[in-house]
Amino acid sequence: MAVSVTACAGSSELAETGSSDVENSVAEEMSVPESSAAESEQANETAQPGKTEETEPVPETDTGMEGAKVLVAYFSATNTTEGVAEHIANGLNADLYEIVPEEPYTEADLNYNDDNSRSTIEMNDPSARPAISGSVENMEQYDIVFIGYPIWWGEAPRIVSTFMESYDFSGKTIVPFCTSGGSGIGSSDSNLEQLTSGADWLAGRRLNGSDSEETVMEWVNGLGLGKQK
């Protein structure tokens, strides 16, 4: 069964203003029904930081990863990335960890059209590291870590950088994935890789928030993760 652990995080997307890719990307993460930026994501949280919650058992899938301990960590401002992360966690019977911002984001914070919004300011500052509420317990136990996030103006939200710099990933396999309304994963994964050392990073992929678990797991099962250990 998948274990859901909630932690905190926050960040926003910022990047190439005026780009249609940017608008499409933000639109998917902030579109109805995920539109309100303060996003029902934080209002509808089913677990509190530091608390685990059991989810419904799912049929086991032959991933060739028997014995490997897997964590699916994600940041989702509008629940779009959350859905994909849940598909992966369910398909692999992995632990699920939500990166939750210590200071929740408001709708105004996530207004990418406002040059003075919190998200825009953070994304314009490569050194910005929004604080995360909570942490992953016993990170050392995991062999494989999936890290998911929305694409914000061509990059991963700064809070994901906070997460990557908070743990020692040496010896682990890291699989990045993102969601966006049009932009690909671009260099966002390689930029995050630079924040770690000693980890084996696999090529990342953009997924759609509307993808079914079957579609998502088709990608996961094709990664050859059983050969990583």
Secondary structure, DSSP 8 states (H G I E B T S, - for coil): --EEEE----------TT-HHHHHHHHHHTSTTS--SSHHHHHT-SS-BT-EEE---------S-TT--EEEEE--SSSHHHHHHHHHHHHHT-EEEE--BSS---TTTT-TT-TTSHHHHHHT-TT----BSS--TTGGG-SEEEEEEE-BTTB--HHHHHHHTTS--TT-EEEEEEE-SS---TTHHHHHHTT-SS-EE---EEE-TT--HHHHHHHHHTS-GGGT-
